[in-house]
Amino acid sequence: MTRVRIDLFSSLDGYSSSIDQTAGMGEDWGRLTQAYAATRTFRRQVLGDTSGAGTTGLDDAHAAAHSVGVGAEIMGAAMFGLHSFPDDPDWRGWWGENPPFGTPVYVLTHTAPRPSIPMQGGTTFHFRNDAIETVLAEASAAAQGADVRVGGGLRVARQFLRAGLVDDLHVMIAPILLDRGARLWDDLRGLERTHEVRTEVAESGTIHVTFTRQAA
């Protein structure tokens, strides 16, 4: 049965991105994702490092689980990079010719319709300007029984959370205070009533919080 999954990053005070977006995902993004980027899985899957370098333990276990069982992905225009290249018809995303998805990816953008972009490794980017429920139905069909991952950014992820469409939420809480940026938890009161909550602390000090929707 297809489940909708999200993985997010947060600071201790609940901020998931910097207000300054001039440096990619914001100047604080490296601090939020430091533990994840240090894992052996991230270095292998994203950086192509096959040396075996990188941290193991709980952070790596969550990193390894990130892509398991995913059959389709949904992301916002900013995660694809359209906010930086809105008028470039040849822009093909941040990840080169072999993106780390290996599935159909549905990009939510007001610039749709745009031609789909097939890439190496099984990734094809599709561009949609529809309600999130409509795009989720299309992505679920494409996933063929596997899960649909909502990859972000934060605004898109919160749309799905506020609509009650997310079955599994994993938040990596970095042991830092930002005191600025976009907040994760606003308007999500009662999420713990519909989802079972589990908290684990990794060797890095990162707190992994998971929300799992219970079967009716």
Sequence and secondary structure as in RCSB ss.txt:
>XXXX:A:sequence
MTRVRIDLFSSLDGYSSSIDQTAGMGEDWGRLTQAYAATRTFRRQVLGDTSGAGTTGLDDAHAAAHSVGVGAEIM
GAAMFGLHSFPDDPDWRGWWGENPPFGTPVYVLTHTAPRPSIPMQGGTTFHFRNDAIETVLAEASAAAQGADVRV
GGGLRVARQFLRAGLVDDLHVMIAPILLDRGARLWDDLRGLERTHEVRTEVAESGTIHVTFTRQAA
>XXXX:A:secstr
   EEEEEEEETTSEEE S  SSTT TTHHHHTHHHHTBHHHHHHTT   S  SB SHHHHHHHHTSTTEEEEEE
EHHHHTTTTSTT TT   SSTTS S  SEEEEE TT     EE GGG EEEEE S HHHHHHHHHHHHTTSEEEE
EE HHHHHHHHHTT  SEEEEEEES    SSEESSTT TTHHHHEEEEEEE TTS EEEEEEE   
